[in-house]
C-alpha cells in the first residue's frame, strides 16, 4: 500500500467524522447501478464500504482512532423545528425520497462502530462541542474535524481541508475570514470562523430552508442580501464586536 498520501500518524489523535455525510455517500446508488449496468450493492457491501471510508479518513488525518457522529431519524435536532418561525426548518426536504438503506446504515454505524448518536440535537452540535472541548483541554492538535458541512466552517480547531487535502487549523484569530467565489454563475461566500457565521446569518441557508436578512437599506434603496451584498457588508469587519 502506498503510504505517501497519508499524514504522519500523531499519537493519541482522533478523527471526528461527520457520519451523516458518510451515510449518504455510501447508500446513494450510482447511475450505473440505477440503469442496471452494474449490480446493485448489497447491504453487507455497503457496511464494508463504510468501514473502508472511515478507516481511510482516519489515516488521511494522521489519527490513531475515530469517532462517528450520527443524527438518527428519531432525533429532536435540538428543537430547531419549533424555533424556526420565518420558514419551516428543512421544510424544503419534505418530498425528497430517502435512499433505501439510509436508516439501516446509520443504525449499523451507531451500533457496530465507535460513534456518538445525537438524539436531542444534531451531529453538527456534537462535533462542534468536541472541538471546543479539545481547545479547553489544551490539546486541539489531537482532534481533527472531518466534515464537508459548511455549517461547521465556523468551528475553531484542527480540521481536514477537502479542497487542499491536508490538515489545517483555525486557531489564534478564530474570527477567521470570508471570500467571494465568483467562479460559477451564482457568486457565493465561503470562509472560516465566526466571520463566516455572520455571513450565513445575513444570507440565510437554502440547504436548511433558513431565511436570511430580507433586505439591506442603503442610499434610499433596499438591496437583496445575497452573496455579493453580504461580502461587502462584512469585508472590512475584523472582530465579532
N, C-alpha and C positions, 0 to 999 in steps of 0.2 A: 504494500500500500504506500502511495506517495504521501509523505507527511509534510511536504513543503508548504502546503496551503493552510496548515494548522498553526495557530499561535502556540507559543511555548506554554506548556501547562504550568499554571500557578497553583502551588499547594493551597488547598482549602477553598479555592474559588468555586462558586456556584453559578450556574446558568439559570436565570429566572425566565422561563419560556411562556409566552402568550399562547396557550394551547387552544384557545378559541379559534385562532387563525389556523393552527396546525390541523384541527379537526376538519375545517372546510377544505384545506389544502389536500387532505388525504381522501375524503369521501366524494368530492366533486369528480364526476366521471369525465374523461377526456372525450373529445369529439369522435375519435376513432372508436371508443367504447360505445358511445351513443349511436353511431352509424353502423355498428356491427362489424367493423373492420378488425377489431381486436376483441378478445374475450373479456367480459366484464370481470373485474377483480372480485374475489370472494372476500367476505368479512375477515377471514383469517389473514388474507394477504394484506388487507388494509391495516390490521393490527401490527403486522410485521413492518409495514411501511412507517407507521407512527414511531415505532422503536428506532428504526433506522434514521429517521429525520431528527429526532431529539438527541440521539447519540452523536450524530454528525454536528449538530448545532453546538453541543457541549464541547466537542473537540475544537470547533472553529474559534470559540472564545477563550480557549485555554483553561477550561474549567475541569474539575475532577468529578463533579456531580451536577445534577439538575433538579429543578422543581417545576412541574407544570401547573399552570393557573387556568381554571376552568369555570365558566358560567353555565350551570345546568339549566334546563328548561324551567325548573321549579323556582329558580332564584327570584327574589323580590327586586333585585337590581337596585337596592338602596332606596326604594320608593321614588325613583325618578319619574315613573308614570303619573304619580299623584302630584308631584311637584310642578311638572310642566303645565303651563296654563295657556300660552300663546298657540302652541302646536302640540299635538299628541306625540309623546316621546316614542321614537321609532315607529310612528304610525305609517310611515311610507313602506314598511316591510310586511304589512298585513297579508298581502296577496302573494307573497313570494312562496314558492314551493321549496321546502327544505329537502336537501339530498337524503336519500333513503336511509343511509346508515349514520346520519349525523349524531343523533341522540345516543345510539349504541356505542359509537366510537368515543364519545365524551365519557360515557359510563365506564368503558374499558380503561381509559386513561386515569379516571378518578379512583378506580378500584385496584388496578394492577400496577400502576406506576407511581413514583414519588410525585405527589400533587397536593394542591390546595384547592378546594372546591368552594366557590363563592355563593353561599346560599342566601345571604342577606345583603349582598352588594354585587358588584361586577368583578370579574377577574382583573380588570384595569385597576380597581381600587386596591386590591391585594398586592398587585405588582408595584404600585406606587408606594404603598406602605413599606414593602420590603426594601425599596431603595432608600427611603428616608431612615429606616432602622439601621441600614448599613452605615449611613453617614453618622447617625447618632452614636453608633458603636465604634466609630473611627476606623472602619475597615471597608470603605466603599470599593476599593480595588478587588475585593473578594466576592463581589456580587455584580453580575452583568445582566442587564435587562435585554431581552431578546423579543422584540415585537415590531411589527410593521404598522401598528396602530398609531396614527399621527397624534391622537389624544395623549399619548404617553411621551411625546416630544418635550413636554414642559417639565418632566421629572428630572431632577439632578442626579448625578452619579455616573457610573460606567454603563455603557450600552454598546450593542453591536450595531454598527452602521451598515445597513444593507446596500447602500449606494457605493460607498468606498470599500466595503468588505473588510472592515477592521474594527477592533475595539477602540472606542473613543470615550471621552469623559466630559461631562458638563459639571465643572467644579469651579470654585472661586466665585466668579461673577455668574451666578445662576439666573440672572435676569436674561441672559442669552442674547439672541439676535433673531431677526426676520429677514427674509429675502423675497423679492418679487420675481417669480418664474414666468417669463413670457415665451417659453419655448413651444407652447401649444396654443391652440386657438383661443382658449379661455385662460387668462392670467390667473395664477394662484399664489397665495402667500405660503411660504414654507419657513421653517425655523426651529429653534430650540429654546427652552427656558420659559420663564413666565411672560416674556415679551410675546412669545407665540401664543400663550394662553389668552392674553388680552386681545390679540388679533382674532382669535376664534370667537371671543365674546362679541366683537364688533361684527364679524362676518356671519356668525351662526355656523351650523354644521349640517349640511344637507344629508350626510350619511345617517345621522341620528334624528333627522327631522327637527332640529333645534333652530329656532328663529334667532337672527342677529338683530342689530340695531336697524329699525325700519328705514331711517334716512339720516343724513347729516346736513344740518343747515349752515350754509356759508354764502356770504355775499348775496343775501336775499333769495337764495335758491336752495332747494332740497336735493341732495345728491344721494344716490343709492350707495349703501355702504358695502360695496363689493371688495374684491381683492385690491384693486388699484387705490381706491379711496382709503381703505384700511391701512395699506402700506404707507401712504402719505401722512396719515394721521399719527402713526407710531414711529415713523422713520427716525426721528430725532430724539425719541424717548430713551433715557439712559438708566432708568430705575423704575421700580414699582410705585414710588412716591409721586 
